[in-house]
Amino acid sequence: MELLLIIPFVLSFALAMNSFGLAIINSSVSGKVLPGISIKAAFSFGLSHFVLGFAGYFLGRLLQPAVSGIEEWAAVAFLVILGVKILLQTVKANPLSKVFDINSIRVILALSVAVGINALLVGLVLGFLNAPGLGFNIFTFFLVTFFTLFGLSGGHNLGMPFARSVPILGGVLFIVSGIMMAVEVLGYGLH
């Protein structure tokens, strides 16, 4: 199986890990998550990934002529830089700085946009490559929704050390995706 077919699935898991970590932190520290909030937050996080992922995909398709000839390397650079950025932020940041009143709808909406920005960037990469966007976005929606729901519902049982390691896994998965893409470009070509 070509690596290019696997990369969108790895990227979906990377995006889901960032939301999962945020959900665990907020469940562990912020106190009681009110009934129904976990479902609202999970759906909102998933929907933001779906919408912003599609927006990024269409933006990438529009910008594709500007990166024609180097689109694969632009995608590799985006993914590796995104992964490194997430790793540095996770290592440097105090997890408590990511604790918010998750029971507030305004907070849920703001966090949804914040975590969805990475989906926008991943969509941009997939648009550069003219990869299938719909399947990626649907899969990402379900993964993010599931992991956010699980993180808010049972995150207090997982604890802060686990919450801190989950975004690290997401950053590593972005870097691995970039490396997989570079291997594909160097070894087999994308076309």
PENOR-V974933 format. One record per residue. N is the residue number from 1. RES is the residue in one small letter. NEAR is the number of other C-alpha atoms within 12 Angstrom. Layout:
n-><N;N>
res-><RES;RES>
near-><NEAR;NEAR>
//
This chain:
n-><1;2;3;4;5;6;7;8;9;10;11;12;13;14;15;16;17;18;19;20;21;22;23;24;25;26;27;28;29;30;31;32;33;34;35;36;37;38;39;40;41;42;43;44;45;46;47;48;49;50;51;52;53;54;55;56;57;58;59;60;61;62;63;64;65;66;67;68;69;70;71;72;73;74;75;76;77;78;79;80;81;82;83;84;85;86;87;88;89;90;91;92;93;94;95;96;97;98;99;100;101;102;103;104;105;106;107;108;109;110;111;112;113;114;115;116;117;118;119;120;121;122;123;124;125;126;127;128;129;130;131;132;133;134;135;136;137;138;139;140;141;142;143;144;145;146;147;148;149;150;151;152;153;154;155;156;157;158;159;160;161;162;163;164;165;166;167;168;169;170;171;172;173;174;175;176;177;178;179;180;181;182;183;184;185;186;187;188;189;190;191>
res-><m;e;l;l;l;i;i;p;f;v;l;s;f;a;l;a;m;n;s;f;g;l;a;i;i;n;s;s;v;s;g;k;v;l;p;g;i;s;i;k;a;a;f;s;f;g;l;s;h;f;v;l;g;f;a;g;y;f;l;g;r;l;l;q;p;a;v;s;g;i;e;e;w;a;a;v;a;f;l;v;i;l;g;v;k;i;l;l;q;t;v;k;a;n;p;l;s;k;v;f;d;i;n;s;i;r;v;i;l;a;l;s;v;a;v;g;i;n;a;l;l;v;g;l;v;l;g;f;l;n;a;p;g;l;g;f;n;i;f;t;f;f;l;v;t;f;f;t;l;f;g;l;s;g;g;h;n;l;g;m;p;f;a;r;s;v;p;i;l;g;g;v;l;f;i;v;s;g;i;m;m;a;v;e;v;l;g;y;g;l;h>
near-><8;17;24;32;22;22;35;39;30;33;46;41;37;41;55;46;41;51;53;43;45;50;53;44;41;42;38;33;27;26;19;21;30;19;14;18;29;34;29;29;45;39;31;36;49;41;34;38;46;40;31;33;43;36;29;33;34;28;26;33;26;21;23;26;16;14;20;19;16;20;31;35;27;30;40;34;27;31;41;31;26;35;35;25;24;33;27;18;21;29;19;14;17;16;29;22;17;30;26;28;27;38;27;19;22;17;22;35;26;20;33;35;26;23;41;37;28;42;47;34;35;52;44;37;48;47;36;34;38;28;31;27;36;23;21;35;39;25;27;44;35;28;34;44;39;31;36;47;35;29;38;45;32;25;34;26;18;25;24;28;22;24;38;37;26;37;39;35;31;39;38;32;35;44;31;31;40;38;29;33;38;29;21;24;25;16;15;15;17;24;15>
//
